[in-house]
Amino acid sequence: MEANVKRELNFGKRTISEIHPPLPVDGKKVEDVYHDTRMPGLILRVHPSGTKTFCVKKKLQGRVIKCSLGAFPAMTPEQARQRAAQKMSEIARGIDPNKEKRRFRAEMTFGEAFESFIELHCKKHRVRWKDNYRTYEMHLSHWKNRKLSTITRREIETLHSKCGAEHGHNLANHILSLTVTMFNRIIDWGYEGINPARAVRKFKIPARNRYLLPEERERFFEAFKNQPEHWRDLFLLLLLTGIRRGNVQSLKWEQVDFASGVVRVP
């Protein structure tokens, strides 16, 4: 509880260090509250345990808002004043910092978002969704416990560059595409933040076209004869029709019309 007497103090490291914990009043534990003379609205709460906490106290639409900033001495008086100025600016714009803090606590972590992305999107639309999950575990899982809103474009750019240097540009671009798509899907499902990966540029990959030379074709098709039947049929179907590999791998028997020699890709 706050004392009736308003204690005013020019917050400084030495001054705050010399403040003693409050004594019980009528056998009840109380806390002392000090107001900074240099920053109106900045207060210091001194608890019976000796803990000293900086807070902001300001009215918002007739309600008194109290918002903790940090504990002394981990937070210095000057840092507390800077932080208090930011919080009071938010309150002046009608933002309740406590409400924002509760929203942040309820926000999904990167790991939770990716798990949802795998379950609700990849498993339904991607044949090789397990590869996507392995990519996450190997290159993105260090963000697993980070709140989505704390992942910055700069961090994603740094990761993209590092993966490009260590693992090649193709993999780096794949990781970036996976991150972009994950954020897009989460936003579609109700996340109110931004997609920090969207503006990150991919590496330019030179086109790589390789055609069989006439003298190679006979040896190439001869090699198919020694392959397991299912692999041989898969590659021949890909070569002779031009259908994408994922579409061929997901084909069902009812989509193949043997009588007319037609494959219907949904």
VENWO-V439130 format. One record per pair of residues at least 12 apart in sequence whose C-alpha atoms are under 10 Angstrom apart, sorted by sequence separation. I is the first residue (numbers start at 0). J is the second residue. D is the distance in Angstrom with one decimal. If there is no record, write none. Layout:
I:J:D
I:J:D
//
This chain:
19:31:9.5
31:43:8.1
32:44:4.7
33:45:8.0
41:53:7.1
42:54:5.3
43:55:8.7
54:66:5.4
55:67:6.5
67:79:10.0
68:80:9.6
117:129:8.7
159:171:5.4
160:172:9.7
162:174:8.6
182:194:5.5
223:235:8.6
250:262:8.8
251:263:9.6
18:31:9.7
31:44:5.9
32:45:6.2
41:54:5.9
42:55:6.1
53:66:8.8
54:67:4.3
55:68:7.2
69:82:9.3
158:171:8.3
159:172:7.3
162:175:9.9
181:194:9.0
182:195:8.1
183:196:9.6
234:247:9.7
250:263:8.7
251:264:9.5
30:44:6.6
31:45:5.1
32:46:8.9
40:54:8.3
41:55:4.8
42:56:7.1
53:67:6.2
54:68:5.2
68:82:7.0
117:131:8.1
159:173:9.6
180:194:9.2
182:196:7.9
183:197:8.7
233:247:7.7
250:264:7.4
30:45:5.5
31:46:6.8
40:55:5.5
41:56:6.5
52:67:7.2
53:68:5.4
54:69:7.4
68:83:7.4
117:132:7.3
159:174:7.6
179:194:6.9
181:196:9.7
182:197:8.7
220:235:9.1
233:248:8.1
247:262:9.5
249:264:9.3
250:265:8.9
29:45:9.0
30:46:4.7
31:47:8.4
39:55:9.0
40:56:5.1
41:57:8.9
52:68:7.4
53:69:5.5
54:70:9.0
67:83:9.4
116:132:9.8
139:155:9.9
158:174:9.2
159:175:6.7
178:194:9.0
179:195:8.0
180:196:9.0
29:46:7.2
30:47:6.0
38:55:9.8
39:56:8.8
40:57:6.0
52:69:5.8
53:70:6.0
66:83:9.1
158:175:8.9
178:195:9.1
179:196:5.3
180:197:8.8
247:264:8.3
15:33:9.7
28:46:8.7
29:47:6.5
30:48:9.2
39:57:9.1
40:58:9.6
51:69:8.8
52:70:4.3
53:71:7.2
68:86:8.9
114:132:8.6
178:196:6.6
179:197:5.7
246:264:6.9
28:47:6.5
30:49:9.4
32:51:9.6
34:53:9.9
51:70:5.8
52:71:6.0
53:72:10.0
67:86:9.9
113:132:8.6
139:158:8.9
155:174:9.8
156:175:8.9
177:196:9.6
178:197:8.7
179:198:9.2
246:265:8.5
28:48:9.6
30:50:9.9
31:51:9.5
32:52:9.7
33:53:9.5
34:54:9.7
50:70:7.4
51:71:5.5
52:72:9.0
66:86:8.2
138:158:8.6
155:175:7.8
176:196:8.5
179:199:9.1
242:262:9.6
30:51:9.7
32:53:9.8
34:55:9.8
50:71:7.7
51:72:8.1
52:73:9.9
53:74:8.2
66:87:9.7
114:135:9.9
175:196:7.1
176:197:8.8
243:264:9.9
32:54:9.9
34:56:9.7
50:72:9.6
52:74:8.9
53:75:9.3
113:135:8.2
175:197:8.8
240:262:9.5
242:264:8.6
10:33:8.9
42:65:9.7
44:67:9.6
53:76:8.4
64:87:9.8
155:178:8.8
176:199:9.8
9:33:9.4
10:34:8.4
11:35:9.5
21:45:7.2
22:46:9.7
23:47:7.9
41:65:9.9
43:67:9.7
55:79:9.2
138:162:8.3
175:199:8.0
6:31:8.5
7:32:8.8
8:33:6.4
9:34:8.1
10:35:5.8
20:45:6.3
21:46:7.0
22:47:7.0
40:65:9.5
41:66:9.8
42:67:9.5
43:68:9.9
53:78:10.0
54:79:8.2
55:80:9.4
110:135:9.1
175:200:8.8
176:201:8.6
5:31:9.5
6:32:6.7
7:33:5.6
8:34:6.0
9:35:5.4
10:36:7.6
19:45:8.1
20:46:6.3
21:47:5.5
41:67:10.0
42:68:9.9
43:69:9.9
44:70:9.4
45:71:9.9
53:79:6.6
54:80:9.8
64:90:8.4
110:136:9.8
113:139:9.6
175:201:7.5
0:27:9.8
2:29:8.1
4:31:9.6
5:32:7.6
6:33:4.9
7:34:4.7
8:35:5.2
9:36:5.1
10:37:7.9
18:45:8.2
19:46:9.5
20:47:5.2
21:48:8.7
41:68:9.5
43:70:9.1
52:79:9.7
53:80:9.2
55:82:9.0
56:83:9.2
113:140:9.4
0:28:8.4
1:29:7.3
2:30:7.7
3:31:9.8
4:32:9.1
5:33:7.1
6:34:6.0
7:35:5.9
8:36:5.6
9:37:6.4
10:38:9.2
15:43:8.8
19:47:9.0
20:48:6.7
21:49:8.1
43:71:9.0
54:82:9.5
55:83:6.0
59:87:9.8
172:200:8.8
173:201:9.1
0:29:5.5
1:30:6.2
2:31:6.4
3:32:9.7
4:33:9.7
5:34:7.4
6:35:8.8
7:36:6.0
8:37:8.5
9:38:8.9
19:48:9.9
20:49:4.9
53:82:9.7
54:83:7.6
55:84:9.0
57:86:9.4
58:87:9.4
66:95:9.0
67:96:9.5
110:139:8.8
114:143:10.0
172:201:5.6
0:30:5.8
1:31:6.1
2:32:7.1
6:36:9.7
7:37:9.7
15:45:9.6
19:49:7.1
20:50:8.0
53:83:8.8
56:86:9.7
57:87:7.1
60:90:9.5
65:95:9.6
66:96:6.8
67:97:8.9
109:139:8.9
110:140:7.0
113:143:8.6
171:201:8.1
172:202:6.6
0:31:7.9
1:32:6.1
2:33:9.8
10:41:9.6
18:49:8.9
19:50:9.9
20:51:8.8
55:86:7.4
56:87:8.5
59:90:6.4
60:91:9.6
64:95:7.5
65:96:8.9
66:97:6.4
109:140:8.3
110:141:9.0
112:143:9.0
171:202:8.0
172:203:9.1
0:32:8.9
1:33:9.6
10:42:9.2
19:51:9.8
54:86:9.8
55:87:7.4
58:90:7.9
59:91:7.4
64:96:8.4
65:97:8.0
109:141:9.4
110:142:7.0
111:143:7.5
169:201:9.2
172:204:9.3
10:43:8.6
18:51:9.1
43:76:9.7
57:90:7.6
58:91:8.8
59:92:9.2
60:93:7.9
64:97:8.1
109:142:6.1
110:143:4.0
111:144:8.3
138:171:9.5
168:201:8.4
169:202:7.9
8:42:9.4
57:91:9.0
59:93:6.7
66:100:9.7
108:142:8.2
109:143:5.1
110:144:6.2
111:145:9.6
112:146:9.4
168:202:6.1
169:203:9.2
7:42:9.0
8:43:9.4
16:51:9.2
41:76:9.8
58:93:10.0
59:94:8.3
108:143:6.5
109:144:6.4
110:145:7.7
111:146:9.3
112:147:8.0
139:174:8.2
147:182:8.9
167:202:9.7
168:203:8.1
169:204:7.3
6:42:9.6
7:43:9.9
15:51:8.4
43:79:9.7
59:95:7.7
108:144:5.5
109:145:5.7
110:146:8.8
111:147:9.4
134:170:9.1
138:174:7.7
168:204:7.3
6:43:9.9
42:79:9.5
107:144:9.0
108:145:5.2
109:146:5.9
110:147:8.9
159:196:10.0
41:79:7.9
42:80:9.8
107:145:8.5
108:146:4.2
109:147:5.3
147:185:10.0
163:201:9.8
41:80:7.1
106:145:9.9
107:146:6.0
108:147:5.4
109:148:9.0
134:173:8.9
135:174:8.0
139:178:8.7
156:195:9.6
163:202:8.1
40:80:9.6
106:146:6.5
107:147:6.3
108:148:8.7
109:149:9.3
134:174:7.1
155:195:7.6
156:196:8.0
159:199:8.6
35:76:9.4
38:79:9.6
39:80:9.5
41:82:9.5
42:83:9.4
105:146:9.3
106:147:7.3
107:148:8.9
108:149:9.3
109:150:8.3
154:195:9.1
155:196:6.4
159:200:9.1
160:201:9.5
38:80:6.5
41:83:6.3
104:146:8.5
106:148:8.2
108:150:9.8
131:173:9.3
135:177:8.6
148:190:9.8
151:193:9.8
152:194:8.5
153:195:8.4
154:196:9.3
155:197:9.9
156:198:9.4
157:199:10.0
159:201:8.2
160:202:8.9
1:44:8.8
37:80:8.6
38:81:9.4
40:83:7.8
41:84:8.7
103:146:7.7
131:174:8.8
134:177:8.8
135:178:9.0
147:190:9.2
148:191:9.4
151:194:9.0
152:195:4.6
153:196:9.0
155:198:10.0
156:199:6.2
159:202:8.9
0:44:10.0
1:45:10.0
39:83:9.3
40:84:9.0
103:147:9.4
148:192:6.4
150:194:9.3
151:195:5.7
152:196:5.8
155:199:7.5
156:200:8.2
35:80:9.0
38:83:8.1
39:84:9.5
103:148:8.3
132:177:9.9
147:192:7.9
148:193:7.8
150:195:7.1
151:196:8.0
152:197:8.4
156:201:9.5
0:46:9.8
38:84:8.2
41:87:9.3
103:149:9.9
131:177:7.5
147:193:9.2
148:194:9.1
149:195:9.7
150:196:9.1
152:198:7.7
153:199:8.7
40:87:8.0
147:194:9.3
148:195:8.8
152:199:7.1
39:87:9.8
147:195:9.5
16:71:8.6
15:71:8.2
16:72:8.3
15:72:8.8
12:71:8.6
12:72:7.7
15:75:9.9
120:180:9.9
121:181:9.6
15:76:8.8
116:177:10.0
120:181:8.9
12:74:9.9
12:75:6.9
11:75:8.1
12:76:6.7
113:177:9.8
116:180:8.9
117:181:8.7
120:184:7.9
10:75:9.3
11:76:5.9
12:77:9.3
113:178:8.9
116:181:6.0
119:184:9.2
10:76:6.0
11:77:8.2
115:181:9.1
116:182:8.8
9:76:9.4
10:77:8.5
114:181:9.8
116:183:9.8
113:181:6.7
116:184:7.0
10:79:9.6
112:181:7.7
113:182:8.8
115:184:9.4
116:185:7.3
10:80:9.4
112:182:8.2
115:185:8.2
113:184:9.9
109:181:9.7
112:184:9.4
113:185:8.8
109:182:9.5
112:185:6.9
107:185:9.8
112:190:9.7
107:190:8.7
106:190:8.5
106:191:9.8
106:192:9.9
127:245:8.2
126:245:6.5
125:245:8.2
126:246:8.8
126:248:7.9
126:249:7.1
125:249:9.7
//
